[in-house]
Amino acid sequence: MRCLVIVPAYNEEASVGAVVDHVRSARVPDTDILVVDDGSSDATTAKASAAGAIVVTLPFNLGVGGAMRAGYKFARDGGYDAAIQVDADGQHDASDLPSLLAALEGVDIVIGARFAGRGDYGVRGPRRWAMKLLARSLSKTCATPLTDVTSGHRAVNRRAIALFAAHYPSEYLGDTVESLVMAARAGLRVTQVPVAMHPRLTGTPSQTPLRAALYFGRALMILVLARIRRMPTLEES
Amino acid sequence: MTGTHIFSIVVAIGSVVSMLELLRRRQLKEKYAVLWLGVGIGMLVLGAFPVLLNKVADAVGVKDPPNLLLFAAALLLLLVCVHLSWEASRLEEKTRTLAEEVALLRQKIDNP
């Protein structure tokens, strides 16, 4: 099985090299590493190339969703059997890759979930409530218990690659939440496995009450929109 | 002829002329120009013959003719704004697709 690790990176020159090395050291067989430089103004592309990754450089910033769709297009055109998203800030642990891939047996999308027992990733307040609400609602949509739907650490198979290469949402939270609703409504099967999550190598997570409240509002908006929006089918991709 | 009468005719002529000039310089797509030309000509007609407004208001049952004008203008502007948002969303999606294609092609060219 040929596998593509997709690393969306926006101004991550400080950590992207280490992340690429880390993924390679996990020694997953038959795996290529693709860094999608999302219009960075720093040396992200150079650092990723130096670390030996395949690099696709977007001409300007599109957001995680845009970077990931470009990645999925690369995976589709290259005929990969599976694609896994790994964030460039070092939060995701490459040693979880084999368990994510193994879980792809029989399902189309595997989410690496942060709250499923492993790792020590704590979130509080409105942000946590929003995540719980999203998790409950999406568990219903996907007809399977999901605890961490905003996790970007995911493995997907050919069917999901084809869908996402054509239709991956670009708006905020669209890349995680809306994409799951889209997949479920297109008839793809979703499951989750527990993964460890590290603190970021660089940068600080944004956590103020106002931001958390805003996040809650946007989460609600995305949930409602994702339900009433017309969604693509697998045949359309 | 009152001052306001002359003023509204001048404004209407000004907007029609500026639309035509934008069209002539190829600064405006025809589909948008047609709309604004129509609005400009409507303004010109109403400016020249204000009594028309009264007749239309009477016909549709609006007591105060200026209210009809304001309502129609607000509705038109709202529709135009929604249309422009829609166009902007489509353009953004197209730009996004182009950006992805360019990035993927450049990767292919750099690594034959």
Interface residues (C-beta under 8 A of the other chain):
Chain A: V36 I54 V55 V56 T57 L58 P59 F60 L62 G66 R69 A70 K73 F74 D77 S170
Chain B: R96 A99 E100 V102 A103 L104 R106 Q107 N111
